[in-house]
Amino acid sequence: MHGWQTLIQGSQTCWFDEQLFPDFSAEAFEPAYWQAQDAVTGQSRGRGVTWFVRHRGLSLVLRHYWRGGLMGKLNPDRFWFSGVENSRAMAEFRLLGQLRALGLPVPRPVAARLQRTGLCYRADLLIEQIPGARDLVHLLREQPLSKAQWQAVGSLIARLHRAGAYHSDLNAHNLLLDGDDQIWVIDFDKCGLREPGPWQAEMLARLQRSLRKEAGLHPGFHWQEDDWLSLLDGYKAAQPVR
């Protein structure tokens, strides 16, 4: 049995964690709701604006789902509706809950929404922000990681693979390190649980390409190929003995 509540309000369907939002309203997906409470703590810009807000002493991240590429220019944020469970926000919300139940370090899902318009929908997600965490790109622009930290990254990826957790875009921006040296994984849009297969090696290869790309973009980026060997050492050590 899942651990969330459902709110249906007109064309909107929302899932939410009642423990965190006992008085939940769909307005929580609107930046103006948080601005009116003076609860916005920051924002970042990518395809759109991601908002950082405070709620009941917690830091939360509010994200709208946007399309990328050429399609995104023509249709920025509408997706084909094929059922509530299949919508991007609900799928990511549910997966985060499943991964946390398995003890994996991923953000806590707080709420998800789809707004249906005819055959299409728009989507939003609220998750808990990981306190004191910074992504590997920002860290490596300032300082190197230790061998033990790289091994911890590899160990975490092995844990994901043992759980069957497929990440569609495992790059250096989606791996975070907090103040306690805990590695976290974020951004599980279009991800899921799978049986073992070639996707596991592809996830590792994508991360390696990402690190090489960032090293080429940023002079003085603190990453070298030997660090990848340390990551692989951690990955192999965390794999079950066959």
HELIX and SHEET records of a PDB file:
HELIX    1   1 ALA A   26  PHE A   29  5                                   4    
HELIX    2   2 PRO A   31  ALA A   36  1                                   6    
HELIX    3   3 GLY A   69  LEU A   74  1                                   6    
HELIX    4   4 ARG A   88  ALA A  101  1                                  14    
HELIX    5   5 LEU A  136  LEU A  140  1                                   5    
HELIX    6   6 LYS A  147  ARG A  162  1                                  16    
HELIX    7   7 TRP A  199  LEU A  217  1                                  19    
HELIX    8   8 GLU A  225  ALA A  237  1                                  13    
SHEET    1   A 7 GLN A   5  GLN A   9  0                                        
SHEET    2   A 7 GLN A  12  PHE A  16 -1                                        
SHEET    3   A 7 PRO A 109  THR A 117 -1                                        
SHEET    4   A 7 CYS A 120  GLU A 128 -1                                        
SHEET    5   A 7 LEU A  58  HIS A  64 -1                                        
SHEET    6   A 7 VAL A  49  HIS A  55 -1                                        
SHEET    7   A 7 VAL A  40  ARG A  45 -1                                        
SHEET    1   B 5 GLN A   5  GLN A   9  0                                        
SHEET    2   B 5 GLN A  12  PHE A  16 -1                                        
SHEET    3   B 5 PRO A 109  THR A 117 -1                                        
SHEET    4   B 5 CYS A 120  GLU A 128 -1                                        
SHEET    5   B 5 PHE A  79  TRP A  80 -1                                        
SHEET    1   C 3 ARG A 134  ASP A 135  0                                        
SHEET    2   C 3 LEU A 175  LEU A 177 -1                                        
SHEET    3   C 3 ILE A 183  VAL A 185 -1                                        
SHEET    1   D 2 ALA A 165  TYR A 166  0                                        
SHEET    2   D 2 GLY A 192  LEU A 193 -1                                        
END                                                                             
